[in-house]
Amino acid sequence: MFCIVDLETTGGRFEEESVMEIALFKFDGQNVVDQLISLVNVEDKPIQPYVQKLTGITPKMLIRAPKFYQLAKRIIEITKDCVLVAHNADFDYRMLQMEFGRLGYDFNMPTVDTIDWAKKLIPDQPAYGLEKLCKSLGITHTHKHRAEGDTRATLELFKILLEKDVSKDLMRYGFHEEENKHTFSYITEKAKNVVGVYYLLNKKGKVIYIGRSNFLKNRLNRHFIANSEKANAMQDEVADIKIEETGNELLSRIKEYIEIKKLRPHFNSRNQAYYLPLAYVKQKKKIAIGKAGAPNPIVFFESKNDARTIAAQWCIGNGLNPDLEFEHPENVYVGKEVERLLNTGVEYSGDWNELLMPEPTFALILDGRHPQEKCVVYIEKQTVKGYAYMELNTQIRNKSLVKKLISPFPKDPYIFSLTVKFIQEKKFTDIVTF
């Protein structure tokens, strides 16, 4: 669990300033589940003139506001068992510690600084101040230099960082061992019947199983009512769950594949990363049909119809007749002309991507995690580069912004094949060409 925070202070000498406005958003990785937004009465503490000019906050505005000690209990409730997230976290954390110290309370919690993580995950930005980053990344940032406006902007930046954090280091920051005491209902109650990926973790925070579903809550419930030997072993080891809502099936399948391949959780079977069982593979100068795990795959497919469609596209692209069929020993129907090419060793021309993608460079638009959001999968030169979540159509059509915001995918024929499959099945809302 994370707590996004921003404070506005009176300014003045070091350790003499006071908090005059606070905004806290408790964030579970998907949604804000609690919040506090308030001005703070600083009594007779002067607000520095430059601070008044910057924030627009005047002493008169604070007269009827609660004092910090009146907010302290609520702040502790919201921040309990959380990681504090802020832009320049050292400052906000120091100010909270100082204010609680004045009350005789020792305030401690782990912190994440979005400046440091932005430098790591979004390199080569012209500047890393919150205002400049928001402008560069297309983040809406209203009411600048006010606690609520800056906290909302930091939250949107943090969501981008979570998407770009392919190693899931930020997710591990939010894991607390004291949360491990649970029943299975405690685990599943966090879930909703949405499209996404889920991670089952042990008491050390290590991922032991990764799965996906279009109905996450139902899928998780099935894990905990199953009674097989494997299911019982996993139930004994599970301590927590992390859920990543994707909004659409394509992204959930790609993320599941990438994460299983990278993390290799011990309850996932070794070949579970491959859900399209057959592939056209390159064997020296020949193209042949092989299993998904065979070396040098070009494109994967799932069924006879998929193989037929792909083979037909290849034939047409090479000026051949795809209409005649034969049944391959792998029990897959392909064009007869393809069989001739496979058997005579025609050299692979490298034009498969061109045949299977509708445009060289475009954005595939899919559903996002809420109605105002879209998921953008960016394809450049027939290569699936990555994805981003965006809200405005004007942003989606801005190629340079899309390229800057995308969380990259590895170059992988399976990811390419999944994207081709969803395009062929028209499982998208729009295509934007650049």
C-alpha beads as a LAMMPS data file, in Angstrom:
LAMMPS data file: protein, C-alpha beads

434 atoms
433 bonds

1 atom types
1 bond types

-500.0 500.0 xlo xhi
-500.0 500.0 ylo yhi
-500.0 500.0 zlo zhi

Masses

1 110.0

Atoms # bond

1 1 1 0.000 0.000 0.000
2 1 1 1.251 3.480 -0.838
3 1 1 0.462 6.941 0.497
4 1 1 1.016 9.779 -1.972
5 1 1 1.698 13.041 -0.159
6 1 1 2.401 16.704 -0.778
7 1 1 2.798 19.460 1.801
8 1 1 2.845 23.227 1.539
9 1 1 4.825 24.938 4.294
10 1 1 5.212 28.447 5.661
11 1 1 8.880 28.726 4.686
12 1 1 11.426 30.372 6.923
13 1 1 14.440 29.086 8.808
14 1 1 15.283 25.384 8.750
15 1 1 13.210 23.465 11.339
16 1 1 11.195 26.566 12.176
17 1 1 8.745 26.263 9.279
18 1 1 5.341 24.604 9.674
19 1 1 2.962 22.598 7.495
20 1 1 0.108 24.841 6.321
21 1 1 -1.547 22.492 3.825
22 1 1 -1.561 18.715 3.447
23 1 1 -2.905 16.203 0.930
24 1 1 -2.645 12.418 1.414
25 1 1 -3.972 9.801 -0.992
26 1 1 -3.873 6.158 0.129
27 1 1 -3.272 4.150 -3.057
28 1 1 -3.499 0.368 -3.363
29 1 1 -1.753 0.201 -6.738
30 1 1 -5.020 0.576 -8.618
31 1 1 -7.313 2.992 -6.796
32 1 1 -7.289 5.715 -4.155
33 1 1 -8.955 4.054 -1.156
34 1 1 -8.693 6.892 1.377
35 1 1 -7.629 10.520 1.424
36 1 1 -7.099 13.644 3.502
37 1 1 -6.969 17.179 2.065
38 1 1 -6.803 20.109 4.449
39 1 1 -5.371 23.509 5.197
40 1 1 -3.577 23.649 8.557
41 1 1 -3.809 26.433 11.103
42 1 1 -0.234 27.521 11.888
43 1 1 -1.395 29.966 14.560
44 1 1 1.067 32.869 14.776
45 1 1 3.707 31.372 12.477
46 1 1 4.415 33.878 9.650
47 1 1 3.962 32.755 6.041
48 1 1 6.898 34.012 3.999
49 1 1 5.877 36.515 1.284
50 1 1 7.376 34.426 -1.519
51 1 1 5.391 31.402 -0.271
52 1 1 2.157 33.404 -0.255
53 1 1 2.861 34.524 -3.821
54 1 1 3.753 31.004 -4.972
55 1 1 0.829 29.150 -3.359
56 1 1 -1.817 31.847 -3.022
57 1 1 -2.315 30.797 0.619
58 1 1 -2.706 33.716 3.051
59 1 1 -2.864 33.797 6.869
60 1 1 -6.560 34.674 6.684
61 1 1 -7.294 31.415 4.846
62 1 1 -5.864 29.393 7.749
63 1 1 -7.761 30.949 10.649
64 1 1 -10.636 28.413 10.608
65 1 1 -8.472 25.444 9.543
66 1 1 -7.718 22.617 12.019
67 1 1 -4.364 22.644 13.808
68 1 1 -1.873 19.893 13.010
69 1 1 -2.495 18.014 16.263
70 1 1 -6.190 17.812 15.322
71 1 1 -5.243 16.092 12.051
72 1 1 -2.517 13.874 13.504
73 1 1 -4.694 10.837 14.302
74 1 1 -6.225 10.875 10.814
75 1 1 -2.763 11.147 9.215
76 1 1 -1.579 8.105 11.176
77 1 1 -4.690 6.144 10.138
78 1 1 -4.088 6.835 6.447
79 1 1 -0.315 6.266 6.474
80 1 1 -0.366 3.081 8.607
81 1 1 1.368 0.162 6.850
82 1 1 2.065 2.352 3.808
83 1 1 5.073 3.510 1.864
84 1 1 5.218 7.301 1.654
85 1 1 5.504 8.482 -1.972
86 1 1 6.365 12.082 -2.791
87 1 1 8.184 14.229 -5.306
88 1 1 11.292 15.154 -3.288
89 1 1 10.249 12.776 -0.526
90 1 1 13.048 13.824 1.852
91 1 1 11.401 17.218 2.335
92 1 1 7.834 15.977 2.925
93 1 1 8.994 13.157 5.197
94 1 1 11.203 15.508 7.226
95 1 1 8.335 17.959 7.682
96 1 1 5.957 15.216 8.876
97 1 1 8.577 13.886 11.291
98 1 1 9.173 17.399 12.606
99 1 1 5.465 18.148 13.123
100 1 1 4.884 14.834 14.902
101 1 1 8.078 15.367 16.904
102 1 1 6.594 18.612 18.251
103 1 1 3.727 16.457 19.562
104 1 1 6.132 13.988 21.190
105 1 1 5.370 11.245 18.621
106 1 1 8.033 9.310 16.716
107 1 1 6.767 9.176 13.098
108 1 1 8.557 6.664 10.843
109 1 1 7.707 5.013 7.540
110 1 1 9.546 3.877 4.367
111 1 1 9.676 6.377 1.503
112 1 1 9.806 6.414 -2.302
113 1 1 11.000 9.537 -4.108
114 1 1 9.406 9.908 -7.553
115 1 1 12.315 12.123 -8.656
116 1 1 14.809 9.269 -8.202
117 1 1 12.515 6.721 -9.829
118 1 1 11.693 9.013 -12.748
119 1 1 15.418 9.453 -13.415
120 1 1 15.787 5.663 -13.383
121 1 1 12.709 4.686 -15.391
122 1 1 12.208 7.741 -17.648
123 1 1 15.763 8.815 -18.519
124 1 1 16.855 11.721 -20.712
125 1 1 14.161 14.148 -19.581
126 1 1 15.134 17.840 -19.812
127 1 1 14.259 18.329 -16.121
128 1 1 12.763 16.328 -13.267
129 1 1 10.803 18.957 -11.365
130 1 1 7.138 18.000 -11.025
131 1 1 5.859 20.788 -13.282
132 1 1 8.387 20.064 -16.051
133 1 1 7.812 16.298 -15.891
134 1 1 4.037 16.726 -16.074
135 1 1 4.392 18.914 -19.152
136 1 1 6.816 16.484 -20.795
137 1 1 4.681 13.400 -20.048
138 1 1 1.272 14.916 -20.787
139 1 1 0.075 14.704 -17.166
140 1 1 -2.739 17.091 -16.270
141 1 1 -1.406 19.339 -13.494
142 1 1 -3.911 21.880 -12.214
143 1 1 -3.605 24.043 -9.081
144 1 1 0.198 23.980 -9.090
145 1 1 1.935 24.575 -5.752
146 1 1 -1.184 23.562 -3.830
147 1 1 -1.130 20.294 -1.914
148 1 1 -4.080 18.621 -3.634
149 1 1 -3.035 19.582 -7.175
150 1 1 0.571 18.516 -6.674
151 1 1 -0.466 15.247 -4.975
152 1 1 -2.794 14.333 -7.841
153 1 1 -0.024 15.057 -10.351
154 1 1 2.442 12.966 -8.297
155 1 1 -0.095 10.121 -8.220
156 1 1 -0.406 10.162 -12.025
157 1 1 3.394 10.205 -12.337
158 1 1 3.634 7.300 -9.876
159 1 1 1.154 5.274 -11.956
160 1 1 3.410 5.755 -14.999
161 1 1 6.434 4.673 -12.944
162 1 1 4.608 1.536 -11.775
163 1 1 3.875 0.630 -15.407
164 1 1 7.481 1.214 -16.451
165 1 1 8.882 -0.721 -13.489
166 1 1 9.222 -4.035 -15.308
167 1 1 11.321 -5.501 -12.459
168 1 1 8.439 -4.880 -10.018
169 1 1 10.789 -3.295 -7.478
170 1 1 8.197 -0.639 -6.621
171 1 1 5.576 -3.316 -6.058
172 1 1 7.875 -4.982 -3.510
173 1 1 8.213 -1.664 -1.680
174 1 1 4.485 -1.834 -0.978
175 1 1 4.650 -5.326 0.562
176 1 1 4.496 -5.502 4.372
177 1 1 5.191 -8.639 6.339
178 1 1 2.659 -7.605 8.986
179 1 1 -0.036 -7.915 6.313
180 1 1 0.670 -11.622 5.964
181 1 1 -1.765 -12.786 8.649
182 1 1 -4.846 -13.522 6.618
183 1 1 -7.581 -15.839 5.559
184 1 1 -8.177 -16.640 1.905
185 1 1 -11.126 -14.244 1.967
186 1 1 -8.740 -11.457 3.029
187 1 1 -6.723 -12.156 -0.113
188 1 1 -9.608 -12.406 -2.549
189 1 1 -11.569 -9.467 -1.163
190 1 1 -8.963 -7.163 -2.712
191 1 1 -9.939 -8.334 -6.171
192 1 1 -12.691 -7.245 -8.529
193 1 1 -13.974 -8.998 -11.644
194 1 1 -11.811 -6.959 -13.990
195 1 1 -9.276 -7.832 -16.692
196 1 1 -5.741 -8.069 -15.425
197 1 1 -2.758 -9.953 -14.080
198 1 1 -2.318 -11.203 -10.525
199 1 1 0.750 -12.180 -8.518
200 1 1 0.628 -14.590 -5.588
201 1 1 3.421 -13.902 -3.090
202 1 1 4.876 -15.829 -0.163
203 1 1 5.626 -14.321 3.248
204 1 1 8.974 -12.970 2.002
205 1 1 7.288 -11.068 -0.817
206 1 1 8.580 -13.443 -3.499
207 1 1 6.268 -14.129 -6.439
208 1 1 5.303 -17.822 -6.471
209 1 1 2.578 -17.761 -9.138
210 1 1 1.435 -15.418 -11.916
211 1 1 -1.891 -15.640 -13.719
212 1 1 -4.346 -13.553 -15.706
213 1 1 -8.086 -13.470 -16.257
214 1 1 -10.888 -11.403 -17.729
215 1 1 -12.678 -11.999 -14.382
216 1 1 -9.928 -11.744 -11.768
217 1 1 -11.974 -12.276 -8.616
218 1 1 -13.599 -15.468 -9.969
219 1 1 -10.201 -16.789 -11.072
220 1 1 -8.642 -16.179 -7.660
221 1 1 -11.539 -17.828 -5.862
222 1 1 -10.989 -20.956 -7.956
223 1 1 -7.368 -21.095 -6.737
224 1 1 -8.496 -21.246 -3.128
225 1 1 -11.322 -23.761 -3.483
226 1 1 -9.295 -26.190 -5.614
227 1 1 -8.210 -29.379 -3.848
228 1 1 -5.418 -30.806 -5.994
229 1 1 -1.957 -31.498 -4.616
230 1 1 -0.517 -28.451 -6.405
231 1 1 -3.401 -26.204 -5.291
232 1 1 -3.008 -27.267 -1.649
233 1 1 0.734 -26.646 -1.745
234 1 1 0.200 -23.182 -3.196
235 1 1 -2.526 -22.355 -0.660
236 1 1 -0.118 -23.249 2.148
237 1 1 2.520 -20.868 0.786
238 1 1 0.457 -17.863 -0.336
239 1 1 0.747 -14.849 1.975
240 1 1 -0.447 -11.964 -0.187
241 1 1 -1.673 -10.986 -3.614
242 1 1 -0.854 -8.097 -5.916
243 1 1 -3.287 -7.258 -8.694
244 1 1 -2.494 -5.279 -11.827
245 1 1 -5.601 -4.263 -13.727
246 1 1 -4.938 -3.897 -17.466
247 1 1 -8.344 -3.012 -18.906
248 1 1 -7.976 -5.332 -21.907
249 1 1 -7.108 -8.928 -22.659
250 1 1 -4.168 -8.339 -25.017
251 1 1 -2.121 -6.428 -22.463
252 1 1 -2.944 -8.928 -19.724
253 1 1 -1.702 -11.795 -21.917
254 1 1 1.494 -9.957 -22.875
255 1 1 2.246 -8.992 -19.274
256 1 1 1.566 -12.505 -17.996
257 1 1 3.912 -13.922 -20.630
258 1 1 6.708 -11.427 -19.885
259 1 1 6.441 -11.849 -16.113
260 1 1 6.371 -15.673 -16.158
261 1 1 9.333 -15.772 -18.518
262 1 1 11.311 -13.299 -16.386
263 1 1 10.410 -14.313 -12.814
264 1 1 9.829 -18.067 -13.392
265 1 1 7.547 -18.582 -10.348
266 1 1 7.865 -22.143 -9.154
267 1 1 4.110 -22.868 -9.254
268 1 1 3.897 -21.900 -12.932
269 1 1 4.748 -24.776 -15.260
270 1 1 7.875 -24.347 -17.380
271 1 1 5.981 -24.018 -20.661
272 1 1 3.145 -21.869 -19.251
273 1 1 4.658 -18.774 -20.854
274 1 1 3.616 -20.154 -24.253
275 1 1 -0.116 -20.158 -24.911
276 1 1 0.062 -20.370 -28.714
277 1 1 1.284 -23.942 -29.113
278 1 1 2.578 -23.974 -32.714
279 1 1 4.863 -21.728 -34.733
280 1 1 6.398 -21.195 -38.117
281 1 1 10.109 -21.431 -37.440
282 1 1 13.210 -20.625 -39.476
283 1 1 15.507 -23.606 -40.001
284 1 1 18.549 -22.416 -41.913
285 1 1 17.048 -21.558 -45.312
286 1 1 13.729 -23.248 -44.702
287 1 1 10.476 -22.273 -43.072
288 1 1 8.895 -25.161 -41.129
289 1 1 6.151 -25.820 -38.611
290 1 1 7.351 -26.454 -35.094
291 1 1 6.307 -26.303 -31.471
292 1 1 6.125 -23.006 -29.582
293 1 1 9.394 -23.646 -27.775
294 1 1 11.356 -24.401 -30.966
295 1 1 14.306 -22.088 -31.769
296 1 1 14.045 -19.224 -34.297
297 1 1 10.249 -18.789 -34.280
298 1 1 8.800 -16.278 -36.770
299 1 1 5.174 -16.201 -35.694
300 1 1 3.068 -18.340 -33.347
301 1 1 -0.473 -19.578 -33.873
302 1 1 -3.113 -21.337 -31.838
303 1 1 -5.478 -23.201 -34.148
304 1 1 -5.963 -24.536 -37.662
305 1 1 -7.853 -21.416 -38.635
306 1 1 -5.081 -19.155 -37.370
307 1 1 -2.469 -21.158 -39.248
308 1 1 -4.600 -21.091 -42.386
309 1 1 -5.053 -17.327 -42.210
310 1 1 -1.360 -16.687 -41.693
311 1 1 -0.357 -19.105 -44.448
312 1 1 -2.857 -17.538 -46.843
313 1 1 -1.500 -14.061 -46.146
314 1 1 2.015 -15.298 -46.778
315 1 1 1.000 -16.939 -50.063
316 1 1 -0.832 -13.849 -51.308
317 1 1 2.098 -11.655 -50.346
318 1 1 4.418 -13.855 -52.399
319 1 1 2.088 -14.083 -55.434
320 1 1 1.080 -17.672 -54.724
321 1 1 -2.287 -19.448 -54.709
322 1 1 -3.380 -20.193 -51.125
323 1 1 -6.644 -21.931 -52.016
324 1 1 -5.507 -25.547 -52.212
325 1 1 -5.011 -27.217 -48.837
326 1 1 -3.335 -30.264 -47.426
327 1 1 -3.131 -31.593 -43.888
328 1 1 0.296 -31.266 -42.337
329 1 1 1.574 -34.033 -40.004
330 1 1 1.169 -31.549 -37.124
331 1 1 -2.557 -31.666 -37.985
332 1 1 -2.597 -28.058 -39.184
333 1 1 -4.081 -27.011 -42.510
334 1 1 -1.827 -24.771 -44.573
335 1 1 -1.783 -23.669 -48.197
336 1 1 -0.396 -26.214 -50.688
337 1 1 1.961 -23.623 -52.109
338 1 1 3.361 -23.118 -48.613
339 1 1 4.109 -26.846 -48.473
340 1 1 6.063 -26.508 -51.730
341 1 1 8.063 -23.636 -50.288
342 1 1 8.767 -25.536 -47.092
343 1 1 9.936 -28.637 -48.896
344 1 1 12.073 -26.885 -51.523
345 1 1 13.942 -24.692 -49.067
346 1 1 12.973 -21.265 -50.351
347 1 1 14.992 -18.742 -48.377
348 1 1 13.092 -16.735 -45.755
349 1 1 12.699 -13.207 -47.121
350 1 1 12.063 -11.488 -43.781
351 1 1 8.788 -9.921 -44.909
352 1 1 6.427 -11.703 -42.526
353 1 1 5.941 -8.655 -40.338
354 1 1 4.969 -6.562 -43.353
355 1 1 2.384 -9.136 -44.395
356 1 1 0.828 -9.478 -40.946
357 1 1 0.672 -5.865 -39.744
358 1 1 -1.823 -3.387 -41.280
359 1 1 0.679 -0.480 -41.292
360 1 1 4.425 -0.100 -40.708
361 1 1 3.941 2.302 -37.766
362 1 1 0.694 2.765 -35.865
363 1 1 -0.977 2.697 -32.459
364 1 1 -3.465 -0.009 -31.553
365 1 1 -6.108 1.499 -29.261
366 1 1 -7.691 -0.783 -26.658
367 1 1 -9.799 -0.322 -23.543
368 1 1 -8.109 1.249 -20.536
369 1 1 -8.715 0.670 -16.843
370 1 1 -11.614 3.124 -16.647
371 1 1 -13.985 4.689 -19.218
372 1 1 -11.949 7.882 -19.665
373 1 1 -8.720 6.015 -20.342
374 1 1 -7.346 4.174 -23.381
375 1 1 -4.530 1.674 -23.627
376 1 1 -2.160 2.429 -26.503
377 1 1 0.014 -0.377 -27.932
378 1 1 2.651 1.252 -30.135
379 1 1 3.997 -0.565 -33.224
380 1 1 6.956 0.910 -35.100
381 1 1 8.363 -0.623 -38.297
382 1 1 6.236 -3.743 -37.695
383 1 1 7.773 -4.193 -34.221
384 1 1 5.602 -4.078 -31.091
385 1 1 7.482 -1.483 -29.019
386 1 1 5.392 -1.108 -25.855
387 1 1 2.253 0.332 -24.304
388 1 1 0.983 3.358 -22.382
389 1 1 -2.242 4.494 -20.758
390 1 1 -3.548 7.839 -22.028
391 1 1 -6.748 9.822 -21.577
392 1 1 -6.918 12.443 -24.319
393 1 1 -7.301 11.725 -28.043
394 1 1 -4.977 14.624 -28.775
395 1 1 -2.283 12.891 -26.735
396 1 1 -2.863 9.529 -28.404
397 1 1 -2.223 11.100 -31.824
398 1 1 1.004 12.730 -30.632
399 1 1 3.638 10.231 -31.765
400 1 1 6.533 11.766 -29.828
401 1 1 4.507 11.762 -26.595
402 1 1 3.371 8.173 -27.116
403 1 1 6.986 7.066 -27.661
404 1 1 8.056 8.874 -24.499
405 1 1 5.311 7.377 -22.320
406 1 1 5.391 3.749 -23.460
407 1 1 6.628 1.046 -21.149
408 1 1 8.759 -1.071 -23.501
409 1 1 8.169 -4.670 -24.489
410 1 1 11.097 -6.942 -25.304
411 1 1 11.405 -7.777 -28.995
412 1 1 9.751 -11.174 -28.992
413 1 1 7.912 -13.211 -31.655
414 1 1 5.309 -14.320 -29.136
415 1 1 4.353 -10.712 -28.310
416 1 1 4.259 -9.992 -32.050
417 1 1 2.040 -13.039 -32.629
418 1 1 -0.405 -12.124 -29.868
419 1 1 -0.746 -8.617 -31.287
420 1 1 -1.304 -10.006 -34.801
421 1 1 -3.953 -12.381 -33.450
422 1 1 -5.868 -9.566 -31.733
423 1 1 -5.665 -7.405 -34.868
424 1 1 -6.949 -10.237 -37.057
425 1 1 -9.796 -10.880 -34.618
426 1 1 -10.540 -7.115 -34.488
427 1 1 -10.266 -7.034 -30.696
428 1 1 -9.450 -3.343 -30.536
429 1 1 -11.353 -0.049 -30.572
430 1 1 -9.282 1.899 -33.100
431 1 1 -6.031 2.126 -35.043
432 1 1 -4.162 5.441 -35.218
433 1 1 -1.565 5.817 -37.963
434 1 1 1.267 8.323 -37.802

Bonds

1 1 1 2
2 1 2 3
3 1 3 4
4 1 4 5
5 1 5 6
6 1 6 7
7 1 7 8
8 1 8 9
9 1 9 10
10 1 10 11
11 1 11 12
12 1 12 13
13 1 13 14
14 1 14 15
15 1 15 16
16 1 16 17
17 1 17 18
18 1 18 19
19 1 19 20
20 1 20 21
21 1 21 22
22 1 22 23
23 1 23 24
24 1 24 25
25 1 25 26
26 1 26 27
27 1 27 28
28 1 28 29
29 1 29 30
30 1 30 31
31 1 31 32
32 1 32 33
33 1 33 34
34 1 34 35
35 1 35 36
36 1 36 37
37 1 37 38
38 1 38 39
39 1 39 40
40 1 40 41
41 1 41 42
42 1 42 43
43 1 43 44
44 1 44 45
45 1 45 46
46 1 46 47
47 1 47 48
48 1 48 49
49 1 49 50
50 1 50 51
51 1 51 52
52 1 52 53
53 1 53 54
54 1 54 55
55 1 55 56
56 1 56 57
57 1 57 58
58 1 58 59
59 1 59 60
60 1 60 61
61 1 61 62
62 1 62 63
63 1 63 64
64 1 64 65
65 1 65 66
66 1 66 67
67 1 67 68
68 1 68 69
69 1 69 70
70 1 70 71
71 1 71 72
72 1 72 73
73 1 73 74
74 1 74 75
75 1 75 76
76 1 76 77
77 1 77 78
78 1 78 79
79 1 79 80
80 1 80 81
81 1 81 82
82 1 82 83
83 1 83 84
84 1 84 85
85 1 85 86
86 1 86 87
87 1 87 88
88 1 88 89
89 1 89 90
90 1 90 91
91 1 91 92
92 1 92 93
93 1 93 94
94 1 94 95
95 1 95 96
96 1 96 97
97 1 97 98
98 1 98 99
99 1 99 100
100 1 100 101
101 1 101 102
102 1 102 103
103 1 103 104
104 1 104 105
105 1 105 106
106 1 106 107
107 1 107 108
108 1 108 109
109 1 109 110
110 1 110 111
111 1 111 112
112 1 112 113
113 1 113 114
114 1 114 115
115 1 115 116
116 1 116 117
117 1 117 118
118 1 118 119
119 1 119 120
120 1 120 121
121 1 121 122
122 1 122 123
123 1 123 124
124 1 124 125
125 1 125 126
126 1 126 127
127 1 127 128
128 1 128 129
129 1 129 130
130 1 130 131
131 1 131 132
132 1 132 133
133 1 133 134
134 1 134 135
135 1 135 136
136 1 136 137
137 1 137 138
138 1 138 139
139 1 139 140
140 1 140 141
141 1 141 142
142 1 142 143
143 1 143 144
144 1 144 145
145 1 145 146
146 1 146 147
147 1 147 148
148 1 148 149
149 1 149 150
150 1 150 151
151 1 151 152
152 1 152 153
153 1 153 154
154 1 154 155
155 1 155 156
156 1 156 157
157 1 157 158
158 1 158 159
159 1 159 160
160 1 160 161
161 1 161 162
162 1 162 163
163 1 163 164
164 1 164 165
165 1 165 166
166 1 166 167
167 1 167 168
168 1 168 169
169 1 169 170
170 1 170 171
171 1 171 172
172 1 172 173
173 1 173 174
174 1 174 175
175 1 175 176
176 1 176 177
177 1 177 178
178 1 178 179
179 1 179 180
180 1 180 181
181 1 181 182
182 1 182 183
183 1 183 184
184 1 184 185
185 1 185 186
186 1 186 187
187 1 187 188
188 1 188 189
189 1 189 190
190 1 190 191
191 1 191 192
192 1 192 193
193 1 193 194
194 1 194 195
195 1 195 196
196 1 196 197
197 1 197 198
198 1 198 199
199 1 199 200
200 1 200 201
201 1 201 202
202 1 202 203
203 1 203 204
204 1 204 205
205 1 205 206
206 1 206 207
207 1 207 208
208 1 208 209
209 1 209 210
210 1 210 211
211 1 211 212
212 1 212 213
213 1 213 214
214 1 214 215
215 1 215 216
216 1 216 217
217 1 217 218
218 1 218 219
219 1 219 220
220 1 220 221
221 1 221 222
222 1 222 223
223 1 223 224
224 1 224 225
225 1 225 226
226 1 226 227
227 1 227 228
228 1 228 229
229 1 229 230
230 1 230 231
231 1 231 232
232 1 232 233
233 1 233 234
234 1 234 235
235 1 235 236
236 1 236 237
237 1 237 238
238 1 238 239
239 1 239 240
240 1 240 241
241 1 241 242
242 1 242 243
243 1 243 244
244 1 244 245
245 1 245 246
246 1 246 247
247 1 247 248
248 1 248 249
249 1 249 250
250 1 250 251
251 1 251 252
252 1 252 253
253 1 253 254
254 1 254 255
255 1 255 256
256 1 256 257
257 1 257 258
258 1 258 259
259 1 259 260
260 1 260 261
261 1 261 262
262 1 262 263
263 1 263 264
264 1 264 265
265 1 265 266
266 1 266 267
267 1 267 268
268 1 268 269
269 1 269 270
270 1 270 271
271 1 271 272
272 1 272 273
273 1 273 274
274 1 274 275
275 1 275 276
276 1 276 277
277 1 277 278
278 1 278 279
279 1 279 280
280 1 280 281
281 1 281 282
282 1 282 283
283 1 283 284
284 1 284 285
285 1 285 286
286 1 286 287
287 1 287 288
288 1 288 289
289 1 289 290
290 1 290 291
291 1 291 292
292 1 292 293
293 1 293 294
294 1 294 295
295 1 295 296
296 1 296 297
297 1 297 298
298 1 298 299
299 1 299 300
300 1 300 301
301 1 301 302
302 1 302 303
303 1 303 304
304 1 304 305
305 1 305 306
306 1 306 307
307 1 307 308
308 1 308 309
309 1 309 310
310 1 310 311
311 1 311 312
312 1 312 313
313 1 313 314
314 1 314 315
315 1 315 316
316 1 316 317
317 1 317 318
318 1 318 319
319 1 319 320
320 1 320 321
321 1 321 322
322 1 322 323
323 1 323 324
324 1 324 325
325 1 325 326
326 1 326 327
327 1 327 328
328 1 328 329
329 1 329 330
330 1 330 331
331 1 331 332
332 1 332 333
333 1 333 334
334 1 334 335
335 1 335 336
336 1 336 337
337 1 337 338
338 1 338 339
339 1 339 340
340 1 340 341
341 1 341 342
342 1 342 343
343 1 343 344
344 1 344 345
345 1 345 346
346 1 346 347
347 1 347 348
348 1 348 349
349 1 349 350
350 1 350 351
351 1 351 352
352 1 352 353
353 1 353 354
354 1 354 355
355 1 355 356
356 1 356 357
357 1 357 358
358 1 358 359
359 1 359 360
360 1 360 361
361 1 361 362
362 1 362 363
363 1 363 364
364 1 364 365
365 1 365 366
366 1 366 367
367 1 367 368
368 1 368 369
369 1 369 370
370 1 370 371
371 1 371 372
372 1 372 373
373 1 373 374
374 1 374 375
375 1 375 376
376 1 376 377
377 1 377 378
378 1 378 379
379 1 379 380
380 1 380 381
381 1 381 382
382 1 382 383
383 1 383 384
384 1 384 385
385 1 385 386
386 1 386 387
387 1 387 388
388 1 388 389
389 1 389 390
390 1 390 391
391 1 391 392
392 1 392 393
393 1 393 394
394 1 394 395
395 1 395 396
396 1 396 397
397 1 397 398
398 1 398 399
399 1 399 400
400 1 400 401
401 1 401 402
402 1 402 403
403 1 403 404
404 1 404 405
405 1 405 406
406 1 406 407
407 1 407 408
408 1 408 409
409 1 409 410
410 1 410 411
411 1 411 412
412 1 412 413
413 1 413 414
414 1 414 415
415 1 415 416
416 1 416 417
417 1 417 418
418 1 418 419
419 1 419 420
420 1 420 421
421 1 421 422
422 1 422 423
423 1 423 424
424 1 424 425
425 1 425 426
426 1 426 427
427 1 427 428
428 1 428 429
429 1 429 430
430 1 430 431
431 1 431 432
432 1 432 433
433 1 433 434
